[in-house]
Amino acid sequence: MKKIISTFIIVSALFIGALTSFAQEKESNVYHFVLVDIKDGVSAEQIEEMSAVGEALLAKIPGVLEVSINKKAREDRDVHIKDYDIGVLVKWKNNKTGDIYAPHVLHQTFLKLYKDTFKSVRVIDFYGN
């Protein structure tokens, strides 16, 4: 009897965990965070333009709730990531928005306009509120 109860508890916990994970993926916002290292020779004016144009374009993609693009604010602590110049934060309605966002013509237009100024790009996507 103890073995049956233990098995039931384990199966129930796994099932609840799977449902919670599924619900989180369906309902939670996703923060799409990009660290961009800019090539040498790109001016501050070009970076300001890229930020303004990027915010305007990317905000129009369906499912995008918020966009912020700007230069690094701090790097004075050991825990700060230092090898980037620009941070891009795009808040998506949910994880499915990423499937729309990546190939969307406005995202592709932004990349076409500015990817030649990027030395490297790293992406972090995580669930949020």
Secondary structure in CASP SS format (residue, H / E / C, confidence):
PFRMAT SS
TARGET T0000
AUTHOR 0000-0000-0000
METHOD secondary structure of the structure
MODEL  1
M C 1.00
K H 1.00
K H 1.00
I H 1.00
I H 1.00
S H 1.00
T H 1.00
F H 1.00
I H 1.00
I H 1.00
V H 1.00
S H 1.00
A H 1.00
L H 1.00
F H 1.00
I H 1.00
G H 1.00
A H 1.00
L H 1.00
T H 1.00
S H 1.00
F H 1.00
A H 1.00
Q H 1.00
E H 1.00
K H 1.00
E H 1.00
S C 1.00
N E 1.00
V E 1.00
Y E 1.00
H E 1.00
F E 1.00
V E 1.00
L E 1.00
V E 1.00
D E 1.00
I E 1.00
K C 1.00
D C 1.00
G C 1.00
V C 1.00
S C 1.00
A H 1.00
E H 1.00
Q H 1.00
I H 1.00
E H 1.00
E H 1.00
M H 1.00
S H 1.00
A H 1.00
V H 1.00
G H 1.00
E H 1.00
A H 1.00
L H 1.00
L H 1.00
A C 1.00
K C 1.00
I C 1.00
P C 1.00
G C 1.00
V E 1.00
L E 1.00
E E 1.00
V E 1.00
S E 1.00
I E 1.00
N E 1.00
K E 1.00
K C 1.00
A C 1.00
R C 1.00
E C 1.00
D C 1.00
R C 1.00
D C 1.00
V C 1.00
H C 1.00
I C 1.00
K C 1.00
D C 1.00
Y C 1.00
D C 1.00
I E 1.00
G E 1.00
V E 1.00
L E 1.00
V E 1.00
K E 1.00
W E 1.00
K C 1.00
N C 1.00
N C 1.00
K C 1.00
T H 1.00
G H 1.00
D H 1.00
I H 1.00
Y H 1.00
A C 1.00
P C 1.00
H C 1.00
V H 1.00
L H 1.00
H H 1.00
Q H 1.00
T H 1.00
F H 1.00
L H 1.00
K H 1.00
L H 1.00
Y H 1.00
K H 1.00
D H 1.00
T H 1.00
F E 1.00
K E 1.00
S E 1.00
V E 1.00
R E 1.00
V E 1.00
I E 1.00
D E 1.00
F E 1.00
Y E 1.00
G E 1.00
N C 1.00
END
